[in-house]
Amino acid sequence: MPRYIFITGGVVSSLGKGLASASLAAVLQARGFKVRLRKLDPYLNVDPGTMSPYQHGEVYVTDDGAETDLDLGHYERFTGVAARKADNITTGRIYLNVIQKERRGDYLGATVQVIPHITNEIKDFIASNNDDTDFVLCEVGGTVGDIESLPFLEAIRQFGNEVGHKNALYIHVTLMPWLKAAGELKTKPTQHSVKELLSVGIQPSILLVRAEHNIPDDERRKISLFCNIRKECVIPAIDVPSIYQVPISYHNQGLDEQVLKYFSMVSPPPDLKRWHEIAERIEKPEGEVVIGVVGKYTALPDSYKSLSEALTHGGFANNVRVKFHWLNAEELEKEDGLHLLENIDGILVPGGFGERGTEGKIKAVQFAREKKIPFFGICLGMQMAVIEIARNKAGLKNAGSSEFGKYDNPIVGLMTEWIKGDELECRDERGNLGGTMRLGAYHTNLVAGTKVHKIYNANVISERHRHRYEVNTAYRKQLEDSGVIFCGMSLDGRLPEIIELKDHPWFIGVQFHPELKSKPFDPHPLFISFIKAAVEKERLV
């Protein structure tokens, strides 16, 4: 039977529960244990697929086609364990499952209630598909005290009783603020947060205390006394320069040791060599490159979390620091907007939805193409690249995407059908928005001799998708005559997956999202190559 670790948060949001979960899992994994991470999200949406990135940050897509919380990206990046649909659940999904069961008559006429029906559904999710796993870490979204979180807190309380207290551990992430006027750290928020958790019947055994300053032993004793937790289990979670130094920091503070002590388990010390190597590259880079990210949601970098991390990983592989220049695409639409692209070593146009900012993205593509600056287009970014080339090189002046209206030359159009496995998937523009895109992992055939083929060093690749629109192959000849190479196609040969440009040092567009598969200790080859090209461009200046 696996051991279960539940991670909750208090005082304020954004304390880093996801990173804490991922970091602890990474250290346990480094001790030789098999881990699985899960996220319980309290919002009523069935999944985050239809939520604005400004509301929720990026949507992370799994191989099996789930649109999930961005924390699952941290889980994968830190452990290398592929996330699945079964690893993220929301209040909306829980209630939908229960209501569907009620409509089918599965409850045999019973009055359906939060307890036991909703909590049972949550517990079933927690316990499912955990064979051959030593530790299951479940992060509870939201903040203790929120109405939305109560069913999840009740469910994990019940779950601990049912599996036995020595098989379930509760870790609470809390805040210890520094009051500048008083010149001291304050323990009261942590005390109140633990009291709130106690009010729903959960006594945490370990506290992760977030703080900007070192926490003196006297303060740890005070928290221990008031929160009924051993002093050794009050773990300081001090800010570090990079998220990839958190596993080392938590190990140095004894977190993994206390977890194993709670479960009466022993293991060899963790092998953190690869984390130390990453820390070394972070602290001692050989140079720096500036990457301009031209997007729609750049005011909130969490909208592109996997993207920024994948670029950082590309920097690790080239031993350089990647500096981000976040550019609002609408600013580039202004008369003097292109000056924002000066002194940039590489330009990346990421995925997105909707027309806003697209003309600015097209201008960025043209700037990169004409100035021979390394360019990387992802999903919508690839589509903008094809539209720019169609307009300015192929002579198709009124070229555009049917996503944004009617054009004489719809270079990009809505996909109506595609092959998934052995089945034909069909969609139309009047269908629901949620969960109806081409989602998850699909294979791509690469054309031998192309730049992309050399980068991957493979004939067939698998990458994750999240899109409704596709480059229209009816215009393939005009685009090829303009220098576009269709270097990657779907297995059935119908859908363009990758393009590159002749006579350009590095110009690649991909319909999928390679950032979702990049890891600090296994950077994605496209990002390694893109950053390398940016480094070489920077050295030529």
C-alpha positions in Angstrom: 0.0 0.0 0.0 1.4 3.5 -0.9 1.9 6.2 1.7 -0.2 9.3 1.2 1.1 12.8 1.7 -1.4 15.7 1.7 -0.1 19.2 1.1 -2.4 22.1 2.1 -1.8 25.9 2.2 -2.8 28.7 4.5 -2.7 32.5 5.0 -2.4 33.5 1.4 -2.4 31.9 -2.1 0.7 31.5 -4.3 2.8 30.2 -1.4 4.3 27.5 -3.6 2.4 24.3 -2.6 3.0 23.0 -6.1 6.7 23.5 -5.9 6.8 22.1 -2.4 5.0 19.0 -3.6 7.2 18.6 -6.6 10.4 19.2 -4.7 9.6 16.7 -1.9 8.6 14.2 -4.6 12.0 14.8 -6.3 14.0 14.2 -3.1 12.0 11.1 -2.2 12.6 9.9 -5.8 16.3 10.6 -5.3 16.2 8.2 -2.4 14.9 5.4 -4.6 11.2 5.6 -4.0 8.5 5.7 -6.7 6.2 8.7 -6.6 2.9 9.9 -8.0 1.7 13.5 -7.7 -1.9 14.7 -7.8 -3.8 18.0 -7.7 -7.2 18.6 -6.1 -8.6 21.9 -7.4 -11.5 23.6 -5.7 -13.0 25.6 -8.6 -16.3 24.6 -10.2 -14.9 24.5 -13.8 -14.7 20.9 -15.1 -11.1 21.7 -16.1 -9.1 24.9 -16.7 -9.4 24.6 -20.5 -11.9 27.5 -20.9 -10.4 29.7 -18.3 -8.5 32.9 -19.1 -4.7 32.6 -18.5 -5.0 35.8 -16.5 -7.4 33.9 -14.2 -5.5 30.7 -13.9 -2.1 30.8 -15.6 -1.2 28.3 -18.3 -3.2 25.1 -19.1 -0.9 22.1 -18.9 -1.7 19.3 -21.3 -0.9 15.7 -20.6 0.0 12.9 -23.1 -3.5 11.4 -22.7 -5.2 14.7 -23.6 -6.2 16.3 -20.3 -6.2 20.0 -19.8 -4.9 20.5 -16.3 -3.5 22.8 -13.7 0.0 24.3 -14.3 1.3 22.6 -11.1 1.2 19.3 -13.0 3.9 20.9 -15.2 6.1 21.3 -12.0 5.4 17.7 -11.1 6.6 16.4 -14.4 9.6 18.7 -14.7 10.9 17.8 -11.2 10.3 14.1 -11.3 10.1 13.1 -14.9 6.9 11.1 -14.1 4.4 11.7 -16.9 1.1 13.2 -15.6 -2.2 11.7 -16.6 -5.9 12.6 -16.7 -6.2 10.8 -13.4 -3.8 13.2 -11.6 -6.0 16.3 -11.6 -9.6 16.7 -10.4 -11.7 19.8 -9.8 -14.9 20.4 -7.8 -16.7 20.7 -11.2 -15.6 17.3 -12.3 -16.4 15.7 -8.9 -20.0 17.2 -9.0 -20.4 16.3 -12.6 -19.5 12.7 -11.9 -21.8 12.5 -8.9 -24.8 14.1 -10.8 -24.3 11.7 -13.7 -24.4 8.8 -11.3 -27.5 10.1 -9.6 -29.2 10.5 -13.0 -28.4 6.9 -13.9 -29.8 5.7 -10.6 -26.5 4.5 -9.2 -27.4 5.7 -5.7 -30.6 3.6 -5.6 -32.8 6.4 -4.5 -30.6 7.8 -1.8 -30.5 11.5 -1.0 -27.3 12.7 -2.6 -25.3 14.9 -0.2 -21.8 16.4 0.1 -21.1 13.8 2.8 -20.8 11.0 1.9 -21.3 11.2 -1.9 -19.0 14.1 -2.8 -16.3 13.1 -0.3 -16.5 9.5 -1.4 -15.9 10.6 -5.0 -12.9 12.6 -3.9 -11.5 9.7 -1.9 -12.0 7.3 -4.9 -10.0 9.7 -7.0 -7.2 9.9 -4.5 -6.9 6.1 -4.1 -7.3 5.2 -7.8 -4.4 3.9 -10.1 -1.7 3.9 -7.4 -0.4 0.4 -8.0 3.4 0.1 -7.7 3.8 3.5 -6.1 5.6 4.2 -2.8 4.3 7.7 -2.2 1.2 9.5 -3.5 1.5 13.3 -2.9 -1.8 15.2 -3.2 -1.8 18.9 -3.3 -5.1 20.6 -2.2 -5.6 23.8 -4.1 -6.8 27.1 -2.6 -6.3 28.3 1.0 -7.5 26.7 4.2 -10.6 28.6 5.3 -12.0 29.0 1.7 -15.5 27.6 1.4 -14.6 25.9 -1.9 -11.9 23.8 -0.2 -14.0 22.4 2.6 -15.2 19.2 0.8 -11.6 18.3 -0.1 -10.4 18.9 3.4 -13.2 16.8 4.8 -12.3 14.1 2.3 -8.6 13.9 3.1 -9.5 13.9 6.8 -11.7 10.9 6.3 -9.1 9.3 4.1 -6.5 9.5 6.8 -8.8 7.8 9.2 -9.6 5.0 6.8 -6.0 4.1 5.7 -4.6 4.7 9.2 -2.6 7.6 10.5 0.7 5.9 9.8 -0.2 5.8 6.1 -1.3 9.4 5.7 0.8 12.5 6.5 -0.5 16.1 6.5 1.9 18.9 5.5 0.8 22.5 5.8 2.5 25.3 3.9 2.2 28.6 5.6 3.6 32.1 5.7 5.9 33.9 8.2 5.9 37.5 7.1 8.7 40.0 7.9 7.3 43.3 9.2 9.8 46.0 8.2 8.5 48.6 10.7 8.8 46.2 13.6 12.0 44.6 12.3 10.9 41.1 13.0 9.3 37.9 11.7 5.7 37.2 12.8 4.4 33.8 13.8 0.8 34.7 14.3 -0.4 34.1 10.7 1.0 30.6 10.9 -0.7 30.0 14.3 -4.1 31.1 12.9 -3.7 29.0 9.8 -3.0 25.8 11.7 -5.9 26.7 14.0 -8.1 26.9 10.9 -6.9 23.5 9.8 -7.5 22.0 13.2 -11.1 23.3 13.1 -11.8 20.9 10.3 -10.2 18.0 12.1 -6.8 17.9 10.6 -3.6 18.2 12.7 -0.6 18.8 10.4 2.5 16.9 11.3 4.9 19.0 9.3 4.9 22.7 8.6 6.7 24.3 5.7 7.1 27.9 6.7 7.7 30.3 3.8 9.8 33.3 4.8 12.1 35.9 3.1 14.6 35.7 6.1 16.1 32.9 8.1 13.9 31.7 10.9 15.6 31.8 14.3 15.4 28.7 16.5 13.3 30.6 19.1 10.7 31.3 16.5 10.6 27.7 15.4 10.1 26.7 19.1 7.3 29.2 19.4 5.5 27.8 16.3 6.1 24.2 17.6 4.6 25.1 21.0 1.5 26.9 19.7 0.8 24.5 16.8 1.5 21.2 18.6 4.2 20.2 16.1 7.7 19.0 17.0 10.4 21.7 16.4 12.2 19.4 13.9 9.1 19.4 11.8 8.9 23.1 11.5 10.8 23.4 8.3 12.0 26.8 7.1 11.1 27.3 3.4 13.4 30.3 2.6 13.4 32.0 -0.7 16.1 30.7 -3.1 17.4 32.2 -6.4 15.8 29.5 -8.6 13.0 27.0 -8.2 15.4 24.3 -9.1 17.3 24.9 -5.9 14.3 24.1 -3.8 14.8 20.3 -3.6 18.3 20.8 -2.3 17.1 23.5 0.2 14.3 21.2 1.6 16.7 18.3 1.9 19.2 20.5 3.8 16.4 21.6 6.2 15.6 17.9 6.8 12.1 17.7 5.2 12.6 14.3 3.6 14.2 12.9 6.8 11.1 14.0 8.9 8.7 12.5 6.3 10.5 9.1 6.5 10.6 9.3 10.3 6.9 9.8 10.3 6.3 6.7 8.2 8.9 4.7 10.2 10.9 4.2 6.9 14.6 4.1 6.2 16.5 4.6 2.9 20.0 5.6 1.7 20.7 9.3 1.5 19.3 10.9 -1.7 21.4 11.2 -4.8 21.0 14.9 -5.6 23.9 15.1 -8.0 21.8 16.3 -11.0 20.2 19.0 -8.9 23.6 20.2 -7.7 24.7 20.3 -11.4 21.7 22.4 -12.3 22.4 24.7 -9.3 26.0 25.1 -10.6 24.8 26.2 -14.0 22.3 28.6 -12.5 25.0 30.2 -10.3 27.9 30.3 -12.8 26.6 30.8 -16.4 29.1 31.5 -19.1 27.0 34.2 -20.7 23.5 35.6 -21.2 21.0 35.8 -24.1 17.9 37.9 -24.4 14.7 36.2 -25.7 11.8 38.4 -26.7 8.4 36.6 -26.1 5.7 38.3 -28.1 2.4 37.2 -26.7 -1.1 38.2 -25.6 -0.9 37.4 -21.9 2.6 38.7 -21.2 1.4 40.8 -18.2 1.2 37.5 -16.3 4.3 35.3 -17.0 2.5 32.3 -15.4 0.4 32.2 -18.6 3.6 30.9 -20.2 5.1 29.0 -17.3 6.2 25.8 -19.2 7.5 28.0 -22.0 9.7 30.1 -19.7 11.0 27.0 -18.0 11.8 25.3 -21.3 13.7 28.3 -22.4 15.6 28.3 -19.1 16.4 24.6 -19.6 17.7 25.4 -23.1 20.0 27.9 -21.3 21.2 25.2 -18.9 22.2 23.0 -21.9 24.2 25.9 -23.4 25.5 27.1 -20.0 24.0 30.6 -20.4 21.4 32.6 -18.5 18.2 33.3 -20.4 16.8 36.8 -19.8 13.2 37.3 -20.8 11.8 40.3 -22.6 8.0 40.0 -22.3 6.4 41.9 -25.1 2.7 42.7 -25.5 1.9 41.9 -29.1 -0.5 44.9 -29.3 2.4 47.3 -28.5 4.1 46.1 -31.7 1.1 47.1 -33.7 1.8 50.8 -33.0 3.7 52.9 -35.6 7.0 52.8 -33.7 6.4 49.4 -32.0 9.2 47.5 -33.7 11.8 49.3 -31.7 10.9 47.0 -28.8 12.5 44.1 -30.8 15.9 45.8 -30.9 18.8 44.2 -29.0 17.1 40.9 -28.8 18.9 37.6 -29.5 15.9 35.5 -30.4 12.2 36.0 -30.9 9.5 33.5 -29.8 5.8 33.8 -30.6 3.9 31.4 -28.3 0.4 29.8 -28.6 -2.8 31.6 -27.8 -6.4 32.1 -28.9 -8.3 35.0 -30.4 -7.5 37.9 -32.8 -6.2 40.4 -30.3 -2.5 41.1 -30.9 -2.2 38.9 -34.0 -1.0 41.7 -36.3 1.7 42.6 -33.8 2.8 38.9 -33.8 2.9 38.9 -37.6 5.1 42.1 -37.5 7.4 40.3 -35.0 7.7 37.3 -37.5 8.5 39.6 -40.3 11.2 41.4 -38.3 12.8 38.1 -37.3 12.7 36.8 -40.9 14.1 40.0 -42.5 16.7 40.7 -39.8 17.8 37.0 -39.7 17.1 36.8 -36.0 16.5 33.2 -34.6 12.7 32.7 -34.6 10.6 30.1 -32.9 6.8 29.9 -33.5 4.7 27.7 -31.3 1.1 26.7 -32.2 -0.5 30.1 -33.0 3.0 31.4 -33.5 3.6 28.9 -36.3 0.3 30.0 -37.9 1.3 33.7 -37.7 4.6 32.8 -39.4 2.8 31.1 -42.3 0.4 34.0 -42.7 3.3 36.5 -42.7 5.2 34.6 -45.4 2.0 34.2 -47.4 1.3 37.9 -47.3 4.8 39.3 -47.8 6.6 36.6 -49.9 3.9 34.5 -51.6 1.9 37.6 -52.8 -1.3 36.4 -51.0 -2.2 39.8 -49.7 -5.5 39.0 -48.0 -4.2 35.9 -46.2 -5.4 35.1 -42.7 -7.0 32.6 -40.3 -10.6 31.7 -40.4 -10.4 31.9 -36.6 -10.5 35.7 -36.9 -13.0 36.1 -39.8 -13.3 35.7 -43.6 -10.2 36.0 -45.8 -9.7 35.6 -49.5 -6.9 33.3 -48.7 -7.6 31.3 -45.5 -4.1 30.1 -44.9 -5.2 28.7 -41.5 -8.5 27.0 -41.0 -10.6 25.1 -38.5 -9.9 21.4 -38.3 -13.1 19.4 -38.8 -11.6 15.9 -38.4 -8.4 14.1 -37.6 -7.1 10.6 -36.7 -6.6 9.8 -33.0 -5.2 6.3 -32.6 -7.5 4.1 -34.7 -10.5 6.5 -34.5 -11.7 9.5 -36.5 -12.3 12.6 -34.3 -14.8 15.1 -35.7 -15.6 18.7 -34.6 -17.5 21.7 -35.9 -17.4 25.4 -35.1 -20.8 25.2 -33.2 -19.5 22.7 -30.7 -18.6 23.2 -27.1 -15.2 25.0 -26.4 -14.2 22.9 -23.5 -12.1 19.7 -24.2 -12.9 19.7 -27.9 -9.5 20.6 -29.4 -6.9 18.3 -30.8 -5.5 17.4 -27.4 -2.6 15.3 -26.1 0.2 13.4 -27.8 0.3 12.7 -31.5 3.1 11.4 -33.7 4.9 13.4 -36.5 6.9 12.2 -39.4 10.1 14.2 -40.0 11.6 14.8 -43.4 15.2 13.6 -43.6 17.9 16.2 -44.2 16.0 19.1 -42.7 17.2 21.2 -39.8 14.4 19.8 -37.5 15.4 16.2 -38.4 19.0 16.9 -37.4 17.8 18.6 -34.1 15.6 15.6 -33.1 17.9 13.0 -34.7 14.8 10.9 -35.2 12.4 10.0 -38.0 9.2 10.0 -35.9 8.5 12.1 -32.8 5.7 12.4 -30.3 4.6 15.8 -29.0 1.6 17.3 -27.2 -1.1 19.4 -29.0 -3.8 21.9 -28.0 -5.4 23.6 -30.9 -8.4 23.8 -33.2 -6.9 25.5 -36.3 -4.4 24.1 -38.7 -2.3 25.4 -41.7 -4.3 24.9 -44.9 -2.3 22.5 -47.2 -4.2 23.8 -50.2 -1.6 26.6 -50.1 1.4 24.3 -49.7 2.9 24.9 -53.2 2.7 28.7 -52.9 4.3 28.6 -49.5 7.0 26.1 -50.6 7.8 28.4 -53.6 8.3 31.2 -51.0 11.0 29.2 -49.1 8.8 27.3 -46.6 9.8 23.7 -45.9 7.1 21.4 -44.5 9.6 19.3 -42.5 7.1 17.5 -40.3 3.6 16.1 -41.1 1.1 14.0 -39.2 1.3 10.3 -39.8 -1.6 10.4 -42.3 0.2 13.2 -44.2 -2.8 15.6 -43.9 -1.8 18.0 -41.1 1.4 20.2 -41.2 3.2 19.9 -37.9 6.5 21.7 -38.4 7.8 24.2 -40.9 11.2 25.8 -41.3 12.5 28.5 -43.6 15.2 28.3 -46.2 18.1 30.8 -46.2 17.6 31.7 -42.5 19.9 30.7 -39.7 17.1 29.5 -37.4 13.4 29.9 -38.3 11.1 27.1 -37.1 7.4 26.9 -36.4 5.7 23.9 -34.7 1.9 23.2 -34.3 2.4 21.4 -31.1 3.7 22.5 -27.6 7.3 21.2 -27.1 7.6 23.2 -23.9 5.4 20.7 -22.2 7.9 17.9 -22.4 11.1 19.9 -21.4 12.8 19.1 -18.1 15.7 20.8 -16.3 17.8 17.6 -16.5 16.4 16.7 -20.0 16.0 19.9 -22.0 13.9 19.7 -25.1 16.0 19.5 -28.2 14.2 22.4 -30.0 14.9 24.7 -27.1 18.5 23.6 -26.8 18.9 24.4 -30.5 17.0 27.7 -30.4 19.0 29.0 -27.5 22.2 27.9 -29.2 21.3 29.9 -32.2 20.5 32.9 -30.0 23.9 32.5 -28.4 25.7 32.4 -31.8 23.7 35.5 -32.9 24.6 37.4 -29.8 28.3 36.5 -30.3 28.2 37.8 -33.8 27.0 41.2 -32.7 
